[in-house]
């Protein structure tokens, strides 16, 4: 991401409807997994950003660690009082084998800095305990590409089938995959298509900024209510057919042949 985006994220994550809704969804799934296993979880956040999600997981009593490839991100993690994050590139990271109950990777795999998303997913798989859970959030639909993608260095935007296939090739069983931020999809689509015109008017992409900005409190609360309605649906196992993001829940399987050969089995 452009360096300014880390500060913008840090200042927005605690209250911005998009981040709060996403974090609440992830935390609800983690809490359900903790109840299923009967103990606090060991969690790794692959691409932790400025650390808000890890902060929330630690507050819930889980053991959360993470990494990011940006020094600025880790500096802001320390501003939050989180010292368990390390500087690391997901393209080459080596996690301790079968260590974590849950690995989260939130809006990371689509970045230009990721050389091969399937290879990264396989690296994350090695760090999960057998049957461990992977949670992913990614940008969706290439036609939504806009100036926002320049600011956050988007390599590609995913389709549902693309994400499902790549996760399965990496050796995971896909439990849920589908759209997120679907109720607001028409509004976001209109906004993004208009924002796309900014790309053609910029000669220096380094000064492009993302969509991350706090709206008026009333608007923020209204948008958060929409996401909370979506979260209830996703928590019941009913994914949205479309959305500006894709959300996936997967588990490490023990089929090593599937992982190595990249066989694709439809979920």
GUVO-753398 format. One line per 10 residues: their letters; for each residue x, z, y of C-alpha. Coordinates in Angstrom, 3 decimals. Example, Ala and Ser with C-alpha at 12.3 -4.5 7.8 and 13.67 -1.06 7.14 Angstrom:
GUVO-753398
AS) 12.300:7.800:-4.500  13.670:7.140:-1.060 .
***
This chain:
GUVO-753398
XXXXXXXXXX) 0.000:0.000:0.000  0.993:-0.320:3.626  2.555:3.024:4.529  -0.140:3.934:7.058  -2.742:3.820:4.286  -1.399:6.978:2.642  -2.055:9.019:5.779  -5.501:7.435:6.179  -6.292:8.315:2.561  -4.996:11.859:2.965 .
XXXXXXXXXX) -7.197:12.454:6.005  -10.339:10.973:4.410  -10.281:12.082:0.764  -11.809:15.527:1.243  -15.015:14.239:2.875  -15.310:10.443:2.676  -18.333:9.414:0.570  -16.344:6.957:-1.565  -13.668:9.451:-2.590  -15.993:12.439:-2.977 .
XXXXXXXXXX) -18.412:10.489:-5.175  -15.620:9.139:-7.376  -13.925:12.520:-7.728  -17.214:14.209:-8.641  -17.782:11.639:-11.384  -14.282:12.110:-12.813  -14.498:15.907:-12.663  -17.853:15.930:-14.456  -16.396:13.856:-17.303  -13.321:16.077:-17.481 .
XXXXXXXXXX) -15.450:19.220:-17.587  -17.531:17.760:-20.416  -14.328:16.952:-22.327  -13.054:20.481:-21.750  -16.267:21.939:-23.190  -16.024:19.613:-26.185  -12.458:20.671:-26.952  -13.037:24.309:-26.048  -10.027:24.805:-23.763  -8.582:23.801:-20.367 .
XXXXXXXXXX) -7.110:20.323:-20.449  -3.631:18.920:-20.016  -4.134:16.030:-17.577  -1.838:13.378:-16.145  -2.777:11.355:-13.068  -0.948:8.020:-13.253  -0.625:6.940:-9.628  -1.677:10.207:-8.008  -1.676:8.981:-4.410  -1.903:11.880:-1.977 .
XXXXXXXXXX) -2.977:14.319:-4.685  -6.581:15.238:-3.896  -7.841:14.570:-7.438  -5.043:16.655:-8.970  -5.767:19.418:-6.490  -9.400:19.503:-7.625  -8.450:19.483:-11.314  -6.026:22.359:-10.776  -8.747:24.317:-8.966  -10.928:23.916:-12.072 .
XXXXXXXXXX) -8.260:25.617:-14.177  -6.803:22.565:-15.876  -3.087:21.782:-16.129  -2.612:18.677:-13.992  0.546:16.703:-13.350  1.061:13.192:-12.051  3.329:10.574:-10.577  3.434:7.988:-7.861  5.923:5.288:-6.920  5.727:6.038:-3.173 .
XXXXXXXXXX) 7.738:8.784:-1.492  5.108:9.020:1.242  2.418:9.811:-1.335  4.479:12.637:-2.831  5.234:14.014:0.628  1.509:14.263:1.299  0.955:15.869:-2.118  3.334:18.605:-0.995  1.320:19.006:2.211  -1.590:19.854:-0.081 .
XXXXXXXXXX) 0.607:22.450:-1.793  1.018:20.427:-5.001  4.548:20.330:-6.413  3.812:19.032:-9.939  4.000:15.346:-8.945  7.072:13.235:-9.615  8.395:9.953:-8.289  8.023:7.361:-11.035  7.231:3.686:-11.565  4.438:3.089:-14.088 .
XXXXXXXXXX) 6.193:-0.099:-15.219  8.954:2.002:-16.761  7.500:5.502:-17.132  8.135:7.325:-20.410  5.601:10.087:-21.000  6.212:12.787:-23.576  4.412:11.531:-26.709  0.925:12.846:-27.475  1.000:15.419:-24.662  -2.168:14.925:-22.618 .
XXXXXXXXXX) -5.866:15.378:-23.357  -6.824:13.116:-20.440  -5.008:10.519:-18.366  -6.541:9.225:-15.153  -5.414:6.099:-13.314  -7.534:5.559:-10.256  -7.189:2.299:-8.321  -3.624:1.666:-9.442  -3.418:-1.054:-12.113  -4.509:-3.818:-9.734 .
XXXXXXXXXX) -1.603:-3.313:-7.318  1.046:-5.966:-6.824  3.637:-3.420:-7.957  2.242:-3.454:-11.511  4.041:-6.158:-13.468  1.895:-6.066:-16.636  -1.196:-3.889:-16.732  -1.501:-4.004:-20.541  2.094:-2.836:-20.924  1.415:0.035:-18.503 .
XXXXXXXXXX) -1.722:0.980:-20.427  0.316:1.087:-23.638  2.787:3.429:-21.960  -0.079:5.689:-20.903  -1.530:5.541:-24.423  1.703:6.942:-25.849  1.286:10.058:-23.703  -2.240:10.771:-24.907  -3.049:12.955:-27.860  -4.889:11.125:-30.677 .
XXXXXXXXXX) -8.450:10.645:-29.464  -7.386:11.497:-25.904  -9.436:10.142:-23.019  -8.428:7.541:-20.427  -10.349:7.224:-17.144  -9.886:4.121:-14.986  -11.287:2.919:-11.682  -10.427:-0.562:-10.417  -11.545:-3.078:-7.813  -14.014:-5.704:-9.023 .
XXXXXXXXXX) -14.850:-9.358:-8.362  -12.372:-11.769:-6.799  -15.015:-13.047:-4.382  -14.867:-9.629:-2.683  -11.205:-10.105:-1.752  -10.734:-9.393:1.959  -8.355:-7.917:4.517  -8.741:-4.589:2.688  -6.876:-6.088:-0.278  -3.984:-7.074:1.952 .
XXXXXXXXXX) -3.672:-3.510:3.235  -3.662:-1.929:-0.235  -1.629:-4.733:-1.903  -4.177:-5.970:-4.433  -2.769:-8.288:-7.109  -6.117:-9.157:-8.652  -9.682:-7.908:-8.770  -11.109:-7.375:-12.253  -14.155:-8.578:-14.141  -15.819:-6.321:-16.700 .
XXXXXXXXXX) -14.742:-8.487:-19.623  -11.159:-8.736:-18.341  -10.860:-4.961:-18.067  -12.465:-4.322:-21.435  -10.202:-6.802:-23.188  -6.990:-5.487:-21.630  -7.828:-1.860:-22.384  -8.560:-2.740:-26.007  -5.386:-4.805:-26.330  -3.468:-1.700:-25.264 .
XXXXXXXXXX) -4.843:0.267:-28.219  -7.904:2.016:-26.827  -11.503:2.181:-27.946  -13.682:1.456:-24.913  -16.498:4.001:-24.648  -17.999:2.936:-21.322  -17.179:0.165:-18.897  -19.237:-1.179:-16.034  -19.887:-1.261:-12.329  -19.590:1.555:-9.816 .
XXXXXXXXXX) -20.902:1.559:-6.240  -23.665:-0.763:-7.388  -26.553:0.502:-5.278  -24.529:-0.398:-2.178  -23.265:-3.679:-3.592  -25.279:-6.022:-1.302  -24.137:-4.108:1.787  -20.497:-4.034:0.672  -20.553:-7.718:-0.278  -21.824:-8.707:3.147 .
XXXXXXXXXX) -19.213:-6.544:4.870  -16.349:-7.834:2.720  -17.247:-11.479:3.153  -17.251:-10.988:6.904  -13.954:-9.077:6.721  -12.392:-11.952:4.800  -12.173:-13.917:8.027  -9.645:-11.365:9.290  -7.140:-12.631:6.724  -6.942:-16.040:8.358 .
XXXXXXXXXX) -6.396:-14.475:11.769  -3.436:-12.311:10.732  0.108:-13.571:10.734  1.612:-10.168:9.949  -0.046:-8.567:6.935  1.832:-5.303:7.525  -0.541:-4.439:10.393  -3.738:-5.022:8.401  -5.676:-1.818:7.724  -8.058:-0.977:4.881 .
XXXXXXXXXX) -11.731:-0.027:4.973  -10.839:3.681:4.747  -12.383:5.316:7.809  -14.820:8.194:8.175  -18.323:7.026:9.109  -20.793:9.136:11.075  -21.748:12.322:9.193  -25.338:11.172:8.631  -24.202:7.828:7.220  -21.527:9.496:5.101 .
XXXXXXXXXX) -24.069:11.897:3.575  -26.510:9.071:2.885  -23.887:6.970:1.114  -22.712:9.983:-0.895  -26.277:10.602:-2.088  -26.372:7.035:-3.394  -23.155:7.594:-5.354  -24.444:10.868:-6.773  -27.496:9.045:-8.115  -25.146:6.536:-9.753 .
XXXXXXXXXX) -23.030:9.351:-11.180  -26.038:10.825:-12.958  -26.726:7.471:-14.553  -23.100:6.998:-15.647  -22.950:10.539:-17.025  -25.953:9.705:-19.190  -24.044:6.765:-20.669  -25.794:4.007:-18.711  -23.284:1.967:-16.764  -24.317:-0.116:-13.799 .
XXXXXXXXXX) -24.407:-3.890:-14.405  -22.531:-4.610:-11.182  -20.589:-2.866:-8.439  -17.714:-3.264:-6.024  -15.610:-1.187:-8.440  -15.284:-1.046:-12.211  -15.166:2.292:-14.025  -14.035:2.697:-17.622  -13.879:5.517:-20.155  -11.722:4.881:-23.213 .
XXXXXXXXXX) -10.068:6.825:-26.024  -6.744:6.403:-27.743  -7.340:5.013:-31.208  -4.992:5.322:-34.156  -5.001:1.657:-35.117  -1.339:0.807:-34.488  -1.839:-2.749:-35.742  -4.502:-3.283:-33.081  -2.176:-1.940:-30.383  0.787:-4.053:-31.414 .
XXXXXXX) -1.004:-7.321:-32.094  -3.319:-7.198:-29.102  -6.407:-7.958:-31.243  -9.619:-7.877:-29.261  -12.782:-6.409:-30.762  -15.895:-6.478:-28.613  -17.236:-3.032:-27.842 .
***
